[in-house]
Amino acid sequence: MKTRFRAILLFAFLIGFNSCKESKQKAKEEVVEEKLPNIVFILSDDQAWTDYGFMGHKVIETPNLDKLASESLTFEKGYVPTSLCSPSLASIITGMYPRKHMVLGNDRVLPGEVRESKAQWKSTQRPKNYKSVIENFRKWNTLPKLLKEKGYLSFQTGKWWLGNYKNGDFDYGMTHGDPNRDGRHGDYGLEIGRKGMDTLYNYIDLALEKKKPFFMWYAPYLPHSPHNPPDSLLQKYLPKAPTEYVAKYWAMCEWFDQTCGDLIDYIDKKGETENTLFVYVCDNGWIQNENDSSYDKISKRSPYDYGLRTPIMYKWKGKIEPKQDSLTLTSSLDMVPTVLSIVGIEQPKNLDGIDILDKSEVEKRDAIYGEIYSHDFNTIEESLYYRMAMTNPYKIIVPDETNKPNEEIKLFNIYKDPTEQHNLAAELPEIVEGLKQKIETSWNE
């Protein structure tokens, strides 16, 4: 009897032991599964899609971004929905078209207002007019807000147009946004990269100290004007460029690349490379004029690919297979839903992009869209200039009948004619009508 009782006790002990062991193992596995990647958005500012080594530029050197591209799922045919910084950045952080978040341009100007200077942004009315834009923007979900569900700390560095960084739901940031202290589109944040990277490093250290996953918004004022690169870089490009203006811009591109390398190296030094998702995009394009410091009209603020197109990269070492994709169309609007899918957060219904890592979603997509408004905007009706649809292989540019009455519809085969030299609209009227209908359907969804 005693022997039998001891046997029962031993059996119960073994079951309990194994059960406890299995529970600990399961708990350990759950902890491993719950380890969330850091997320780093790297955003270039005013750079053409052609102006990288890996995109084929014959002079500009971008070794750090070339390396990132080789280690990423790199989409060569990426697009932003609009070719101006404030609305483009607002779309990146919300995953929505400008017509939804209503950040249509850089500065809001009301009917009948008298300009105080050639640059409306210097107007004393600008902060007052923009206040309602910021208030409306705060109603929407931003990526930092959504990531809080998973315990992320979010950091803003660089350009940020919508007042204080807290308006984007960041936990910490460099932009105070106070108009009384010249806050408009970044203020102190515009120093990152140009004056070192210490603030950014401190944010990373803070997250690691708190043992929290982090979201980093690195949007330096680079290669944006003023084009005042380090002299060593300028001297490197002066003999290779047609003019000093071009040399300065090329040098700025490499300067930006150097700061990207510094950021990536710091994360690697901290042992976080394998636990970090890097996402790269440019907010809008730029073609440097040879004989002055400004840009060509077919780039920034235009509906053409030199304003809208950008490489978009996703790198997560060991998790995302590197590939340079020259065919698939993707949008900066895909960045938010892709990140949310990776970290396991349910996507809000108002998002306009897709999880670009979901092959079935990619296969179902037949077009991506864009819209251009006036730099100094008010309502959609008063400020809309162009609407665009990009497909494989055609892109259509439809000027607004009221605000651009003297311009014609343009159709390009962007796969055979990437610089958009040959307007095919008159030759392919059925394609034109089909794409116009796609735009209308997209707007009415």
Residue pairs with C-beta under 8 A, 6 or more apart in sequence:
35 275
36 150
36 151
36 152
36 213
36 343
37 213
37 275
37 276
37 277
37 316
37 319
37 342
37 343
38 207
38 213
38 214
38 215
38 216
38 267
38 272
38 275
38 276
38 277
39 147
39 152
39 213
39 214
39 215
39 216
39 276
39 277
39 279
39 339
39 343
40 215
40 216
40 218
40 263
40 267
40 276
40 277
40 278
40 279
41 92
41 215
41 216
41 217
41 218
41 219
41 279
41 280
41 281
41 335
42 218
42 260
42 263
42 278
42 279
42 280
42 281
43 89
43 92
43 158
43 159
43 217
43 218
43 219
43 220
43 280
43 281
43 282
43 283
44 222
44 223
44 256
44 280
44 281
44 282
44 283
44 310
45 85
45 158
45 159
45 219
45 220
45 221
45 222
45 223
45 224
45 282
45 283
46 85
46 223
46 224
46 225
46 282
46 283
46 284
46 285
46 286
46 295
46 300
47 223
47 253
47 256
47 282
47 285
47 286
47 310
48 285
48 286
48 287
48 299
48 306
49 55
49 76
49 78
49 282
49 285
49 305
49 306
49 309
49 310
49 311
50 56
50 57
51 57
51 60
51 250
51 253
51 286
52 60
52 62
52 65
52 66
52 69
52 253
52 311
53 60
53 61
53 62
53 63
53 65
53 66
54 62
54 65
54 66
54 69
54 70
54 74
54 311
54 324
55 76
55 311
59 237
59 240
59 241
59 250
60 250
60 253
60 254
61 254
61 257
62 253
62 254
62 257
63 257
63 261
64 257
64 258
64 260
64 261
64 264
65 257
65 260
65 280
68 260
68 264
68 278
68 280
68 313
68 315
69 311
69 313
69 324
70 322
70 324
71 315
71 317
71 322
72 278
72 280
72 313
72 314
72 315
72 320
72 322
73 313
73 314
73 315
73 320
73 321
73 322
73 323
73 325
73 357
74 311
74 312
74 313
74 322
74 323
74 324
74 325
75 311
75 312
75 313
75 325
75 328
75 329
75 330
75 356
76 311
76 324
76 325
76 326
77 309
77 325
77 326
77 327
77 328
77 329
77 330
77 414
78 281
78 309
78 310
78 311
78 312
78 329
78 330
78 331
78 332
79 308
79 309
79 310
79 329
79 330
79 331
79 332
79 368
79 370
79 390
80 88
80 91
80 92
80 281
80 282
80 283
80 284
80 308
80 310
80 331
80 332
80 370
81 87
81 88
81 91
81 97
81 98
81 308
81 331
81 332
81 333
81 352
81 368
81 369
81 370
81 371
82 88
82 91
82 98
82 284
82 308
82 370
82 371
82 372
82 373
83 284
83 285
83 299
83 300
83 301
83 302
83 303
83 307
83 308
83 370
83 372
84 105
84 106
84 284
84 300
84 301
84 372
84 373
84 375
85 106
85 159
85 161
85 185
85 283
85 284
86 103
86 105
86 106
86 161
86 162
86 185
87 98
87 103
87 104
87 105
87 106
87 373
88 283
88 284
88 332
89 159
89 160
89 161
89 219
89 283
90 98
90 101
90 103
90 137
90 161
90 162
91 97
91 98
91 101
91 103
91 332
91 333
92 281
92 283
92 332
92 333
92 335
92 336
93 142
93 143
93 144
93 168
93 217
93 336
94 100
94 101
94 140
94 141
94 142
94 143
94 336
95 143
95 333
95 334
95 335
95 336
95 337
95 351
95 352
95 353
96 140
96 333
96 350
96 351
96 352
97 333
97 352
97 369
97 371
98 104
98 371
98 373
99 371
99 380
99 443
100 140
100 350
100 352
101 136
101 137
101 140
102 133
102 136
102 137
102 380
103 133
103 137
103 161
103 162
104 373
104 374
104 377
104 380
104 383
105 373
105 374
105 375
105 376
105 377
105 383
106 121
106 161
106 185
106 375
106 376
107 120
107 121
107 123
107 126
107 129
107 130
107 375
107 376
107 377
108 126
108 129
108 130
108 132
108 133
108 376
108 377
108 378
109 120
109 123
109 125
109 129
109 376
109 377
109 378
110 125
110 129
110 378
111 378
111 382
113 123
113 125
115 123
116 122
116 123
116 124
116 125
117 123
120 126
120 375
120 376
121 184
126 179
126 184
127 179
130 163
133 162
134 162
134 163
134 167
137 162
137 167
138 167
140 350
141 348
141 350
142 168
142 169
143 154
143 215
143 335
143 336
143 339
143 340
144 152
144 154
144 168
144 169
144 170
144 171
144 215
144 217
145 169
146 336
146 340
146 345
146 348
147 154
147 215
147 339
147 343
147 345
148 154
148 169
149 345
150 213
150 343
150 344
150 345
151 212
151 213
152 212
152 213
152 214
152 215
153 171
153 172
153 206
153 207
153 210
153 212
153 213
153 214
153 215
154 169
154 170
154 171
154 172
154 214
154 215
154 217
155 170
155 171
155 172
155 173
155 200
155 203
155 204
155 207
155 214
155 215
155 216
155 217
156 165
156 168
156 170
156 172
156 173
156 174
156 175
156 189
156 217
157 173
157 174
157 189
157 192
157 199
157 200
157 203
157 216
157 217
157 218
157 219
157 220
158 174
158 186
158 189
158 190
158 192
158 193
158 217
158 218
158 219
158 220
158 221
159 185
159 186
159 189
159 190
159 219
159 220
159 221
159 283
160 168
160 173
160 174
160 175
160 177
160 185
160 186
160 189
160 217
160 219
161 184
161 185
161 186
162 168
162 177
163 175
163 177
163 183
164 173
164 175
164 176
164 177
164 178
165 172
165 173
165 174
165 175
165 177
165 189
166 173
167 177
168 217
170 217
172 203
172 206
173 189
174 186
174 187
174 188
174 189
174 191
174 192
174 199
175 183
175 186
175 187
175 188
175 189
176 183
176 187
176 188
177 183
177 187
178 187
181 187
186 221
189 219
190 220
190 221
192 199
192 200
192 218
192 220
192 221
193 218
193 220
193 221
193 222
193 255
193 256
193 259
194 220
194 221
194 222
197 259
197 262
197 263
197 266
200 216
200 218
200 263
201 266
203 214
203 216
204 214
204 216
204 266
204 267
204 270
204 272
207 213
207 214
208 270
208 272
218 263
219 283
220 256
220 259
222 252
222 255
222 256
222 259
223 249
223 252
223 253
223 255
223 256
223 286
224 252
225 293
227 245
227 248
227 249
227 251
227 252
227 293
228 248
229 248
229 251
229 252
229 254
229 255
230 251
230 255
233 251
233 254
233 255
234 247
234 248
234 251
236 251
236 254
237 246
237 247
237 248
237 250
237 251
237 254
238 244
238 247
240 247
240 250
241 247
241 250
242 290
243 290
243 291
245 288
245 289
245 290
245 291
245 292
245 293
246 288
246 290
249 286
249 288
264 273
264 278
267 273
267 276
273 317
274 317
274 318
276 316
276 317
277 314
277 315
277 316
277 319
277 320
277 339
277 342
278 313
278 314
278 315
278 316
279 312
279 313
279 314
279 315
279 335
279 338
279 339
280 311
280 312
280 313
281 310
281 311
281 312
281 313
281 332
281 335
282 310
282 311
284 300
284 301
284 307
284 308
284 310
285 299
285 300
285 305
285 306
285 307
285 308
285 309
285 310
286 295
286 299
286 300
286 306
287 295
287 296
287 298
287 299
287 306
288 295
288 296
289 295
289 296
296 306
298 304
298 306
298 307
299 306
299 307
300 307
301 307
301 372
301 375
302 308
302 372
303 370
303 372
303 385
303 386
303 388
303 397
304 397
304 420
305 395
305 414
305 418
305 419
305 420
306 419
308 370
308 388
310 332
312 330
312 332
312 334
312 335
314 320
314 338
314 356
314 357
315 322
316 342
320 357
327 392
328 362
329 365
329 367
329 368
329 390
329 391
329 392
330 356
330 368
331 352
331 353
331 368
332 353
333 351
333 352
333 353
333 368
334 353
334 354
334 355
334 356
335 353
336 351
336 353
337 347
337 351
337 353
337 354
337 355
338 353
338 354
338 355
338 356
338 357
340 346
340 347
340 355
341 347
341 355
341 357
341 358
342 357
354 361
354 362
354 365
355 361
356 362
366 391
366 438
367 389
367 390
367 391
367 435
367 438
367 442
368 389
368 390
369 387
369 388
369 389
369 390
369 439
369 442
370 386
370 387
370 388
370 389
370 390
371 384
371 386
371 387
371 388
372 384
372 385
372 386
372 387
372 388
373 380
373 383
373 384
373 385
374 382
374 383
374 385
374 403
377 383
381 402
382 403
383 403
384 400
384 403
385 399
385 400
385 403
385 404
386 397
386 398
386 399
386 400
386 404
387 398
387 400
387 439
387 443
388 395
388 396
388 397
388 398
388 439
389 395
389 396
389 435
389 438
389 439
389 442
390 414
391 435
391 438
392 415
393 413
393 414
393 415
393 416
394 411
394 412
394 413
394 414
394 424
394 428
394 431
394 435
395 411
395 412
395 414
395 420
396 409
396 410
396 411
396 425
396 431
396 432
396 435
396 436
396 439
397 409
397 410
397 411
397 412
398 409
398 436
398 439
399 405
399 407
399 408
399 409
408 423
408 425
409 425
409 432
409 436
410 420
410 423
410 425
411 423
411 424
411 425
411 428
411 431
411 432
411 435
412 420
412 422
412 423
412 424
413 422
413 424
414 420
424 431
425 432
